[in-house]
């Protein structure tokens, strides 16, 4: 995909979760060493936090976008922009509450070592 979509890019920033296959080592399992190294040098990898509750919300939102708006043929980029914008406006105006279960009290207990003693 680097060669097809980003042939001119010197570096491609790649955001990935911490799945065990999401590592540079996977390139070496797939390509000859010289090719794997060349591809690896073009990637700037950023891993998402392992325990980020906001990631679940982002994944849910992207899943909703896909199933409610993008799961069909869209003829051109302008139509896609228009339709995703309309979907986003509707979604934002409708609102959907989030039930946070990790309370401040839970954080104080679990993250005690990160807070200074008062």
N, C-alpha and C positions, 0 to 999 in steps of 0.2 A: 504494500500500500504506500510505503514511503516513495517508491519509485514512480508509481502511477499518479497519486494525488498531489504529492509535494516534491516533484523532481528538482525544483529550483531552491527549495528550502535548505539552509545550512543546518539549522536545528529545528526539530519539531518537539514542542512541549506535549507530553503525554501524561494525562491524569488517569491513574488506575487505582483500583482497590488493592488490598493486600493478598489477593489470591496467590497461592503458591506458584502458579504458572505465569504470573505477571512479574517476571524477572528477566534480566538480560541473559541469564543462563538458558532460557528457552530459545533464544536466537541461535545459540551454539548447538542446541539439539536439533534445530531445523536446517541450518545453513552450514556450509563449510566455514572453518574458523576465520579465514580472511574476510569473507562476506559478512559473517556475523559481527566482526569487529567494526567493519565499515558502517554497517547499519546502526550498531550500538553508539558509535561516535556521533551519529546524527540525532540521537534521541536525548531529550532532557526529561527524565521521568520524575513525576511528583506523585507520591502515594497519599491517598486519603487517610485520615485518622482511623485507627482500628476500632475505636469506640466512640463514634460520633453519631449521636441520635439524630442530628440534622440530616445525616446522609439518608436515613430511612425516609424522611419527609421528602427529600429531593428525589429519591428513587420512586416513591409513590407518585409524585407529581409528574415525573417523566413517563411513568407507566400510564397514567391517566391521559396525558397528551397523546401518547402513541395510540391507545385504544379508542379514544374519543375523537381524535382529529386526524391522525396520520395513517391510519390503517386502511388506506385506499390509494388509488392512483391520483396524484395531484399533477395537473398538466405542466405547470411551470413554476419557477421560483417566486414570481410575483403573487400568484394564486396562493402558494404556500404561506408566504408572509402575511397576506391578508387573512387567510383562514386561521393561522396560528395566533395572530393578533386578536381576532374576534374571539377565539377560544379562550385566550388568556384574559381578556377583558371580562368575559362572562364568568370565568372561574374566580377572578379577583373580586368582582362585584357580588357574587353569590356568597363567598366566604365559607370557610370550613374550619371549625375550631379544632385545635390540637389538644389532646389530653396528655400533658406532660406528667409522667409518673416519677421522674427523678427530681425530687424536691431539694430545696436549699438545705434542709436538714440532712438529707441523704448525702449531698455533696460534702457537707462539713465532716461527716463521718468517713466517707470513702476517700476523700482527698485531704484528710487531716495533715498529712506530711507535707503538703504543698503550701499550707497557710502558716504564717508566722504565729508564734505564741504571743498572745496579748496579755 
